[in-house]
Amino acid sequence: MSALELTRTLLGKCLQLDNARLLTRETRLLGHIPELNSLTVATLVMEIEETVDCEIEDEEMTADIFDTVGSLADFVDKKMAST
C-alpha cells in the first residue's frame, strides 16, 4: 500500500469518512475539516505509529504536516522508509 493510500485509509478511519478515497494530495486538512481537532490528530498519530510500526516524537509534529493530505502522506512515507 502506498503512503497516500495508507494516509487516506487512516484519515477515513479517524474522521469516520465514507469517501476518504476521494481525498487528493491537495485536500486541505487543519483548519478546513472541522472534525480534525487535537483529539483526532492524537488518534491519527497513534494509528500511524501502530500501522507503520514506528515512533513519532513530539518534536516531529508540526502543523505543516497536517496542512494537506499530501504533506501528511509525505510524512507517512518518510516513517515507512525509516522502519
KOLFI-572143 format. One line per 4 residues: number of its first residue (from 0); for each residue x, y, z of N, C-alpha, C. Coordinates in steps of 0.1 Angstrom, whole numbers, plus 5000, padded with zeros to 4 digits. Example, Ala and Ser with C-alpha at 12.3 -4.5 7.8 and 13.67 -1.06 7.14 Angstrom:
BEGIN
0	5132/4943/5078/5123/4955/5078/5132/4967/5078 | 5128/4978/5071/5137/4989/5071/5129/5000/5079 .
This chain:
BEGIN
0	5008/4988/5000/5000/5000/5000/5009/5012/5000 | 5006/5022/4992/5014/5034/4991/5011/5043/5003 | 5020/5052/5006/5018/5062/5017/5005/5070/5015 | 5002/5074/5003/4990/5081/5000/4977/5073/5003 .
4	4977/5060/4999/4966/5052/5002/4964/5049/5017 | 4975/5047/5023/4975/5045/5038/4970/5057/5045 | 4975/5069/5041/4970/5081/5047/4955/5083/5045 | 4950/5080/5033/4936/5081/5031/4928/5072/5040 .
8	4933/5059/5041/4926/5049/5049/4926/5054/5064 | 4937/5059/5069/4938/5063/5083/4929/5075/5085 | 4929/5085/5076/4921/5096/5077/4906/5092/5077 | 4903/5083/5068/4889/5078/5068/4885/5072/5081 .
12	4894/5064/5086/4891/5057/5099/4889/5067/5111 | 4899/5076/5112/4899/5085/5123/4888/5096/5122 | 4885/5100/5110/4875/5111/5108/4861/5105/5105 | 4860/5092/5104/4848/5085/5100/4842/5090/5087 .
16	4851/5090/5077/4847/5095/5064/4844/5083/5055 | 4832/5083/5049/4829/5073/5039/4836/5074/5026 | 4840/5086/5023/4845/5088/5009/4860/5093/5010 | 4868/5087/5019/4882/5090/5021/4890/5088/5008 .
20	4886/5079/4999/4893/5076/4987/4892/5088/4977 | 4883/5097/4980/4882/5109/4971/4892/5120/4975 | 4898/5118/4987/4908/5128/4991/4920/5128/4982 | 4924/5140/4978/4936/5142/4969/4948/5147/4977 .
24	4959/5147/4971/4971/5152/4978/4969/5167/4981 | 4961/5174/4974/4959/5188/4976/4948/5191/4986 | 4940/5181/4991/4929/5183/5000/4935/5189/5013 | 4930/5201/5017/4934/5208/5029/4929/5201/5041 .
28	4937/5200/5052/4933/5194/5064/4930/5203/5075 | 4941/5207/5083/4939/5215/5095/4933/5228/5091 | 4922/5232/5099/4915/5244/5096/4905/5243/5085 | 4904/5232/5078/4895/5230/5067/4885/5219/5069 .
32	4889/5210/5078/4880/5198/5081/4877/5200/5096 | 4865/5204/5100/4861/5206/5114/4864/5195/5123 | 4862/5182/5118/4864/5171/5126/4879/5168/5130 | 4888/5175/5123/4902/5173/5125/4907/5183/5136 .
36	4905/5178/5149/4909/5186/5160/4920/5179/5167 | 4924/5185/5179/4936/5179/5186/4934/5165/5190 | 4922/5161/5194/4920/5147/5198/4921/5138/5186 | 4916/5142/5174/4917/5134/5162/4931/5133/5157 .
40	4939/5144/5158/4953/5144/5155/4960/5134/5163 | 4958/5134/5176/4964/5124/5185/4961/5110/5182 | 4948/5108/5178/4944/5094/5174/4950/5090/5161 | 4951/5100/5152/4957/5097/5139/4972/5094/5141 .
44	4979/5101/5149/4993/5098/5152/4995/5084/5158 | 4986/5080/5167/4987/5067/5173/4984/5056/5162 | 4975/5059/5153/4972/5050/5142/4984/5048/5133 | 4991/5059/5130/5003/5059/5121/5013/5050/5128 .
48	5016/5053/5141/5026/5046/5148/5023/5031/5148 | 5011/5027/5151/5007/5013/5151/5008/5006/5137 | 5003/5013/5127/5002/5007/5114/5016/5006/5107 | 5024/5016/5109/5038/5017/5103/5048/5010/5112 .
52	5044/5008/5125/5053/5002/5135/5065/5012/5137 | 5062/5024/5141/5072/5034/5143/5069/5042/5155 | 5078/5051/5159/5075/5060/5170/5076/5074/5164 | 5066/5083/5168/5066/5096/5163/5069/5105/5176 .
56	5080/5112/5175/5084/5121/5186/5076/5134/5186 | 5073/5140/5197/5066/5152/5198/5073/5163/5190 | 5086/5163/5189/5093/5174/5182/5091/5173/5167 | 5087/5161/5162/5084/5159/5148/5071/5165/5143 .
60	5062/5166/5153/5048/5170/5149/5047/5186/5148 | 5044/5190/5136/5042/5204/5133/5029/5205/5125 | 5024/5217/5125/5011/5220/5118/5013/5217/5103 | 5025/5220/5098/5028/5218/5084/5025/5204/5079 .
64	5027/5194/5087/5025/5180/5084/5010/5178/5081 | 5001/5185/5088/4987/5183/5087/4981/5194/5078 | 4989/5201/5070/4984/5211/5061/4975/5205/5050 | 4980/5194/5043/4972/5188/5032/4974/5173/5034 .
68	4966/5166/5027/4967/5151/5026/4981/5147/5021 | 4986/5155/5011/4999/5152/5005/5010/5154/5015 | 5009/5165/5023/5020/5167/5033/5020/5156/5044 | 5008/5151/5048/5007/5140/5057/5012/5127/5051 .
72	5008/5125/5038/5013/5113/5031/5028/5113/5030 | 5034/5124/5028/5049/5125/5027/5055/5122/5040 | 5049/5126/5051/5054/5123/5064/5053/5108/5067 | 5041/5102/5063/5039/5088/5065/5049/5080/5057 .
76	5052/5085/5044/5062/5078/5036/5075/5078/5042 | 5079/5089/5048/5092/5090/5055/5093/5081/5066 | 5082/5079/5074/5082/5070/5085/5082/5055/5080 | 5076/5053/5069/5076/5039/5063/5090/5036/5059 .
80	5097/5045/5053/5110/5043/5048/5120/5041/5059 | 5117/5046/5071/5127/5045/5082/5125/5032/5091 | 5115/5024/5087/5113/5012/5095/5119/5000/5088 .
